[in-house]
Amino acid sequence: MEKDQYFEEAINWAQKHGFNNIKANYESYESPVQFSMVNGDSTFTPDITAYKYEDKYYIEIATKTDQPDEVVAKWSLLSSLAQNKGGKLFLLAPKGHKAFADRMIKKHRVDAQLVDL
């Protein structure tokens, strides 16, 4: 998975920004809860979940993909879940991936905060 090389940096970003109870879909971390789409065709796990105060945040590592529809569906759902729990969706874009993520969130109106990683 191309994202694996960015997890350490993303987790450090979350810690530096005051998030706690961090769960990550990565090596020695407890995995976040897995979700299924309503049609039941696909499941996915958020890259990182964390709390700040009592609010839950979702943090995704935004990398280019040849399956943008799946990524946008995941981001849209995570954005809605975060809003329902008082939090927000952060998309951490490594160098060379920010333009892709920016295009996707604007085109599909995903409520997310894009951050350079």
N, CA and C atoms as an extended XYZ file, in Angstrom:
351
Properties=species:S:1:pos:R:3:atomname:S:1:resname:S:1:resid:I:1 pbc="F F F"
N         0.844       -1.177        0.000 N   MET     1
C         0.000        0.000        0.000 CA  MET     1
C         0.892        1.244        0.000 C   MET     1
N         0.666        2.124       -0.934 N   GLU     2
C         1.494        3.318       -1.068 CA  GLU     2
C         1.416        4.215        0.165 C   GLU     2
N         0.286        4.216        0.846 N   LYS     3
C         0.091        5.085        2.011 CA  LYS     3
C         0.988        4.718        3.189 C   LYS     3
N         1.393        3.475        3.289 N   ASP     4
C         2.145        3.009        4.460 CA  ASP     4
C         3.357        3.880        4.787 C   ASP     4
N         4.013        4.379        3.765 N   GLN     5
C         5.216        5.185        4.000 CA  GLN     5
C         4.911        6.525        4.668 C   GLN     5
N         3.629        6.916        4.712 N   TYR     6
C         3.256        8.215        5.283 CA  TYR     6
C         2.617        8.125        6.670 C   TYR     6
N         2.344        6.926        7.146 N   PHE     7
C         1.620        6.783        8.415 CA  PHE     7
C         2.352        7.393        9.604 C   PHE     7
N         3.645        7.144        9.730 N   GLU     8
C         4.393        7.686       10.877 CA  GLU     8
C         4.270        9.209       10.924 C   GLU     8
N         4.450        9.837        9.768 N   GLU     9
C         4.366       11.296        9.693 CA  GLU     9
C         2.947       11.781       10.016 C   GLU     9
N         1.940       11.059        9.543 N   ALA    10
C         0.551       11.437        9.804 CA  ALA    10
C         0.211       11.299       11.290 C   ALA    10
N         0.678       10.239       11.913 N   ILE    11
C         0.434       10.033       13.347 CA  ILE    11
C         1.150       11.116       14.156 C   ILE    11
N         2.363       11.449       13.769 N   ASN    12
C         3.089       12.546       14.432 CA  ASN    12
C         2.335       13.863       14.291 C   ASN    12
N         1.774       14.108       13.106 N   TRP    13
C         0.985       15.326       12.888 CA  TRP    13
C        -0.189       15.366       13.869 C   TRP    13
N        -0.894       14.247       14.003 N   ALA    14
C        -2.048       14.188       14.913 CA  ALA    14
C        -1.620       14.460       16.357 C   ALA    14
N        -0.523       13.858       16.773 N   GLN    15
C        -0.039       14.066       18.141 CA  GLN    15
C         0.358       15.521       18.375 C   GLN    15
N         1.046       16.127       17.419 N   LYS    16
C         1.481       17.523       17.547 CA  LYS    16
C         0.302       18.488       17.600 C   LYS    16
N        -0.818       18.085       17.010 N   HIS    17
C        -1.992       18.956       16.978 CA  HIS    17
C        -2.977       18.652       18.108 C   HIS    17
N        -2.515       17.933       19.117 N   GLY    18
C        -3.297       17.756       20.330 CA  GLY    18
C        -4.341       16.662       20.315 C   GLY    18
N        -4.274       15.770       19.343 N   PHE    19
C        -5.231       14.664       19.301 CA  PHE    19
C        -4.774       13.561       20.249 C   PHE    19
N        -5.742       12.838       20.805 N   ASN    20
C        -5.411       11.720       21.684 CA  ASN    20
C        -6.271       10.518       21.323 C   ASN    20
N        -6.071        9.418       22.038 N   ASN    21
C        -6.771        8.166       21.756 CA  ASN    21
C        -6.686        7.841       20.256 C   ASN    21
N        -5.481        7.903       19.733 N   ILE    22
C        -5.247        7.711       18.301 CA  ILE    22
C        -5.282        6.225       17.956 C   ILE    22
N        -6.090        5.907       16.952 N   LYS    23
C        -6.133        4.556       16.393 CA  LYS    23
C        -5.739        4.682       14.929 C   LYS    23
N        -4.970        3.719       14.444 N   ALA    24
C        -4.490        3.805       13.067 CA  ALA    24
C        -4.510        2.431       12.410 C   ALA    24
N        -4.799        2.426       11.143 N   ASN    25
C        -4.794        1.205       10.350 CA  ASN    25
C        -3.344        0.928        9.922 C   ASN    25
N        -2.498        0.754       10.950 N   TYR    26
C        -1.056        0.658       10.725 CA  TYR    26
C        -0.413       -0.143       11.848 C   TYR    26
N         0.542       -0.953       11.497 N   GLU    27
C         1.369       -1.806       12.346 CA  GLU    27
C         0.953       -1.957       13.809 C   GLU    27
N         1.614       -1.267       14.718 N   SER    28
C         1.441       -1.548       16.145 CA  SER    28
C         0.291       -0.778       16.799 C   SER    28
N        -0.523       -0.110       16.011 N   TYR    29
C        -1.643        0.654       16.564 CA  TYR    29
C        -2.917       -0.172       16.544 C   TYR    29
N        -3.799        0.122       17.494 N   GLU    30
C        -5.128       -0.478       17.477 CA  GLU    30
C        -5.851        0.045       16.247 C   GLU    30
N        -6.526       -0.858       15.531 N   SER    31
C        -7.208       -0.474       14.300 CA  SER    31
C        -8.517        0.254       14.581 C   SER    31
N        -8.837        1.272       13.769 N   PRO    32
C       -10.148        1.915       13.889 CA  PRO    32
C       -11.253        0.944       13.471 C   PRO    32
N       -12.479        1.290       13.810 N   VAL    33
C       -13.637        0.473       13.441 CA  VAL    33
C       -13.793        0.464       11.924 C   VAL    33
N       -14.132       -0.702       11.383 N   GLN    34
C       -14.336       -0.857        9.947 CA  GLN    34
C       -15.788       -0.526        9.609 C   GLN    34
N       -16.021        0.101        8.465 N   PHE    35
C       -17.367        0.464        8.024 CA  PHE    35
C       -17.715       -0.268        6.741 C   PHE    35
N       -19.036       -0.480        6.528 N   SER    36
C       -19.524       -1.063        5.282 CA  SER    36
C       -20.421       -0.046        4.603 C   SER    36
N       -20.372       -0.032        3.293 N   MET    37
C       -21.270        0.831        2.537 CA  MET    37
C       -22.672        0.227        2.622 C   MET    37
N       -23.686        1.052        2.428 N   VAL    38
C       -25.078        0.616        2.567 CA  VAL    38
C       -25.385       -0.556        1.652 C   VAL    38
N       -24.863       -0.534        0.435 N   ASN    39
C       -25.126       -1.625       -0.501 CA  ASN    39
C       -24.392       -2.906       -0.126 C   ASN    39
N       -23.497       -2.828        0.851 N   GLY    40
C       -22.792       -4.008        1.340 CA  GLY    40
C       -21.682       -4.498        0.438 C   GLY    40
N       -21.447       -3.804       -0.674 N   ASP    41
C       -20.439       -4.250       -1.630 CA  ASP    41
C       -19.008       -4.028       -1.156 C   ASP    41
N       -18.807       -3.008       -0.338 N   SER    42
C       -17.434       -2.729        0.062 CA  SER    42
C       -17.354       -2.306        1.519 C   SER    42
N       -16.215       -2.604        2.102 N   THR    43
C       -15.944       -2.174        3.472 CA  THR    43
C       -14.644       -1.386        3.444 C   THR    43
N       -14.483       -0.538        4.423 N   PHE    44
C       -13.237        0.196        4.517 CA  PHE    44
C       -12.959        0.570        5.953 C   PHE    44
N       -11.700        0.841        6.216 N   THR    45
C       -11.236        1.242        7.542 CA  THR    45
C       -10.588        2.612        7.416 C   THR    45
N       -10.958        3.554        8.274 N   PRO    46
C       -10.293        4.861        8.239 CA  PRO    46
C        -8.792        4.696        8.477 C   PRO    46
N        -7.992        5.573        7.896 N   ASP    47
C        -6.546        5.511        8.121 CA  ASP    47
C        -6.239        5.774        9.592 C   ASP    47
N        -6.799        6.863       10.122 N   ILE    48
C        -6.539        7.256       11.512 CA  ILE    48
C        -7.811        7.859       12.100 C   ILE    48
N        -8.107        7.499       13.345 N   THR    49
C        -9.161        8.187       14.089 CA  THR    49
C        -8.532        8.716       15.366 C   THR    49
N        -9.071        9.826       15.846 N   ALA    50
C        -8.514       10.429       17.054 CA  ALA    50
C        -9.554       11.341       17.689 C   ALA    50
N        -9.301       11.695       18.921 N   TYR    51
C       -10.196       12.590       19.656 CA  TYR    51
C        -9.450       13.846       20.065 C   TYR    51
N       -10.206       14.915       20.124 N   LYS    52
C        -9.737       16.156       20.731 CA  LYS    52
C       -10.914       16.604       21.578 C   LYS    52
N       -10.672       16.686       22.871 N   TYR    53
C       -11.745       16.902       23.847 CA  TYR    53
C       -12.699       15.719       23.716 C   TYR    53
N       -13.967       15.942       23.456 N   GLU    54
C       -14.920       14.830       23.310 CA  GLU    54
C       -15.274       14.573       21.845 C   GLU    54
N       -14.676       15.321       20.942 N   ASP    55
C       -15.032       15.247       19.524 CA  ASP    55
C       -14.152       14.244       18.782 C   ASP    55
N       -14.779       13.508       17.856 N   LYS    56
C       -14.051       12.492       17.096 CA  LYS    56
C       -13.667       13.035       15.722 C   LYS    56
N       -12.424       12.785       15.359 N   TYR    57
C       -11.892       13.251       14.083 CA  TYR    57
C       -11.412       12.059       13.264 C   TYR    57
N       -11.546       12.197       11.958 N   TYR    58
C       -11.036       11.197       11.029 CA  TYR    58
C        -9.910       11.853       10.239 C   TYR    58
N        -8.823       11.124       10.085 N   ILE    59
C        -7.651       11.641        9.389 CA  ILE    59
C        -7.281       10.632        8.302 C   ILE    59
N        -7.308       11.105        7.068 N   GLU    60
C        -6.986       10.249        5.932 CA  GLU    60
C        -5.720       10.745        5.249 C   GLU    60
N        -4.921        9.817        4.802 N   ILE    61
C        -3.750       10.152        4.000 CA  ILE    61
C        -4.227       10.160        2.549 C   ILE    61
N        -4.213       11.338        1.942 N   ALA    62
C        -4.774       11.515        0.601 CA  ALA    62
C        -3.694       11.326       -0.457 C   ALA    62
N        -3.749       10.188       -1.142 N   THR    63
C        -2.795        9.916       -2.216 CA  THR    63
C        -3.556        9.679       -3.512 C   THR    63
N        -2.882        9.928       -4.619 N   LYS    64
C        -3.493        9.708       -5.932 CA  LYS    64
C        -3.882        8.241       -6.061 C   LYS    64
N        -4.966        8.014       -6.786 N   THR    65
C        -5.434        6.651       -6.994 CA  THR    65
C        -6.096        6.547       -8.359 C   THR    65
N        -6.155        5.335       -8.886 N   ASP    66
C        -6.869        5.127      -10.144 CA  ASP    66
C        -8.325        4.742       -9.884 C   ASP    66
N        -8.749        4.793       -8.615 N   GLN    67
C       -10.142        4.514       -8.239 CA  GLN    67
C       -10.689        5.681       -7.411 C   GLN    67
N       -10.794        6.869       -8.028 N   PRO    68
C       -11.205        8.048       -7.259 CA  PRO    68
C       -12.617        7.960       -6.688 C   PRO    68
N       -13.521        7.246       -7.356 N   ASP    69
C       -14.897        7.148       -6.851 CA  ASP    69
C       -14.950        6.475       -5.488 C   ASP    69
N       -14.154        5.430       -5.299 N   GLU    70
C       -14.116        4.745       -4.003 CA  GLU    70
C       -13.559        5.654       -2.916 C   GLU    70
N       -12.517        6.390       -3.246 N   VAL    71
C       -11.897        7.299       -2.280 CA  VAL    71
C       -12.870        8.404       -1.898 C   VAL    71
N       -13.549        8.982       -2.880 N   VAL    72
C       -14.500       10.062       -2.607 CA  VAL    72
C       -15.664        9.549       -1.765 C   VAL    72
N       -16.144        8.345       -2.039 N   ALA    73
C       -17.229        7.769       -1.232 CA  ALA    73
C       -16.775        7.606        0.219 C   ALA    73
N       -15.561        7.141        0.411 N   LYS    74
C       -15.008        6.975        1.763 CA  LYS    74
C       -14.884        8.324        2.457 C   LYS    74
N       -14.319        9.311        1.771 N   TRP    75
C       -14.152       10.636        2.360 CA  TRP    75
C       -15.501       11.263        2.709 C   TRP    75
N       -16.479       11.108        1.836 N   SER    76
C       -17.809       11.684        2.094 CA  SER    76
C       -18.427       11.074        3.340 C   SER    76
N       -18.331        9.768        3.469 N   LEU    77
C       -18.889        9.102        4.643 CA  LEU    77
C       -18.147        9.526        5.910 C   LEU    77
N       -16.834        9.553        5.866 N   LEU    78
C       -16.058        9.949        7.046 CA  LEU    78
C       -16.342       11.400        7.434 C   LEU    78
N       -16.534       12.254        6.454 N   SER    79
C       -16.865       13.650        6.734 CA  SER    79
C       -18.197       13.744        7.468 C   SER    79
N       -19.188       12.995        7.000 N   SER    80
C       -20.505       12.986        7.660 CA  SER    80
C       -20.415       12.432        9.073 C   SER    80
N       -19.687       11.341        9.237 N   LEU    81
C       -19.528       10.754       10.569 CA  LEU    81
C       -18.839       11.730       11.518 C   LEU    81
N       -17.809       12.394       11.039 N   ALA    82
C       -17.080       13.353       11.875 CA  ALA    82
C       -17.995       14.496       12.302 C   ALA    82
N       -18.776       15.015       11.379 N   GLN    83
C       -19.688       16.112       11.708 CA  GLN    83
C       -20.708       15.676       12.745 C   GLN    83
N       -21.208       14.464       12.621 N   ASN    84
C       -22.188       13.947       13.589 CA  ASN    84
C       -21.589       13.800       14.976 C   ASN    84
N       -20.267       13.643       15.048 N   LYS    85
C       -19.601       13.445       16.339 CA  LYS    85
C       -18.840       14.693       16.778 C   LYS    85
N       -19.173       15.841       16.168 N   GLY    86
C       -18.576       17.110       16.564 CA  GLY    86
C       -17.178       17.349       16.042 C   GLY    86
N       -16.689       16.479       15.180 N   GLY    87
C       -15.323       16.595       14.683 CA  GLY    87
C       -15.247       17.052       13.248 C   GLY    87
N       -14.204       16.597       12.580 N   LYS    88
C       -13.926       17.039       11.221 CA  LYS    88
C       -13.092       15.962       10.532 C   LYS    88
N       -13.119       15.982        9.210 N   LEU    89
C       -12.253       15.120        8.412 CA  LEU    89
C       -11.044       15.940        7.964 C   LEU    89
N        -9.858       15.433        8.267 N   PHE    90
C        -8.621       16.035        7.784 CA  PHE    90
C        -8.046       15.129        6.703 C   PHE    90
N        -7.674       15.714        5.582 N   LEU    91
C        -6.989       14.985        4.524 CA  LEU    91
C        -5.548       15.464        4.508 C   LEU    91
N        -4.637       14.570        4.829 N   LEU    92
C        -3.217       14.900        4.848 CA  LEU    92
C        -2.622       14.488        3.506 C   LEU    92
N        -2.184       15.468        2.741 N   ALA    93
C        -1.704       15.211        1.385 CA  ALA    93
C        -0.183       15.306        1.314 C   ALA    93
N         0.472       14.183        1.035 N   PRO    94
C         1.925       14.218        0.843 CA  PRO    94
C         2.272       15.033       -0.410 C   PRO    94
N         3.512       15.456       -0.486 N   LYS    95
C         3.983       16.222       -1.643 CA  LYS    95
C         3.674       15.454       -2.929 C   LYS    95
N         3.096       16.148       -3.898 N   GLY    96
C         2.758       15.529       -5.174 CA  GLY    96
C         1.346       14.970       -5.230 C   GLY    96
N         0.627       14.995       -4.120 N   HIS    97
C        -0.726       14.440       -4.073 CA  HIS    97
C        -1.785       15.493       -3.738 C   HIS    97
N        -1.351       16.683       -3.373 N   LYS    98
C        -2.296       17.707       -2.906 CA  LYS    98
C        -3.264       18.153       -4.003 C   LYS    98
N        -2.784       18.350       -5.219 N   ALA    99
C        -3.650       18.804       -6.310 CA  ALA    99
C        -4.769       17.798       -6.564 C   ALA    99
N        -4.436       16.508       -6.546 N   PHE   100
C        -5.451       15.465       -6.727 CA  PHE   100
C        -6.514       15.566       -5.640 C   PHE   100
N        -6.088       15.628       -4.388 N   ALA   101
C        -7.034       15.688       -3.270 CA  ALA   101
C        -7.887       16.946       -3.348 C   ALA   101
N        -7.275       18.068       -3.675 N   ASP   102
C        -8.002       19.331       -3.782 CA  ASP   102
C        -9.069       19.255       -4.877 C   ASP   102
N        -8.709       18.702       -6.033 N   ARG   103
C        -9.689       18.533       -7.125 CA  ARG   103
C       -10.858       17.667       -6.686 C   ARG   103
N       -10.566       16.570       -6.005 N   MET   104
C       -11.622       15.644       -5.595 CA  MET   104
C       -12.576       16.276       -4.577 C   MET   104
N       -12.045       16.982       -3.587 N   ILE   105
C       -12.951       17.546       -2.571 CA  ILE   105
C       -13.773       18.699       -3.145 C   ILE   105
N       -13.211       19.440       -4.097 N   LYS   106
C       -13.990       20.522       -4.723 CA  LYS   106
C       -15.034       19.966       -5.682 C   LYS   106
N       -14.632       19.022       -6.507 N   LYS   107
C       -15.543       18.446       -7.509 CA  LYS   107
C       -16.722       17.739       -6.845 C   LYS   107
N       -16.461       17.034       -5.754 N   HIS   108
C       -17.502       16.229       -5.103 CA  HIS   108
C       -18.034       16.873       -3.828 C   HIS   108
N       -17.598       18.081       -3.553 N   ARG   109
C       -18.071       18.857       -2.399 CA  ARG   109
C       -17.948       18.089       -1.082 C   ARG   109
N       -16.782       17.556       -0.861 N   VAL   110
C       -16.497       16.849        0.388 CA  VAL   110
C       -16.054       17.888        1.416 C   VAL   110
N       -16.699       17.882        2.571 N   ASP   111
C       -16.349       18.825        3.629 CA  ASP   111
C       -15.151       18.272        4.397 C   ASP   111
N       -13.970       18.729        4.006 N   ALA   112
C       -12.735       18.245        4.629 CA  ALA   112
C       -11.712       19.370        4.637 C   ALA   112
N       -10.802       19.287        5.583 N   GLN   113
C        -9.702       20.250        5.630 CA  GLN   113
C        -8.463       19.588        5.056 C   GLN   113
N        -7.933       20.184        3.996 N   LEU   114
C        -6.755       19.650        3.326 CA  LEU   114
C        -5.499       20.241        3.959 C   LEU   114
N        -4.558       19.360        4.321 N   VAL   115
C        -3.339       19.762        5.022 CA  VAL   115
C        -2.132       19.168        4.299 C   VAL   115
N        -1.078       19.962        4.153 N   ASP   116
C         0.180       19.441        3.591 CA  ASP   116
C         0.821       18.491        4.591 C   ASP   116
N         1.291       17.365        4.101 N   LEU   117
C         1.978       16.413        4.984 CA  LEU   117
C         3.459       16.449        4.674 C   LEU   117
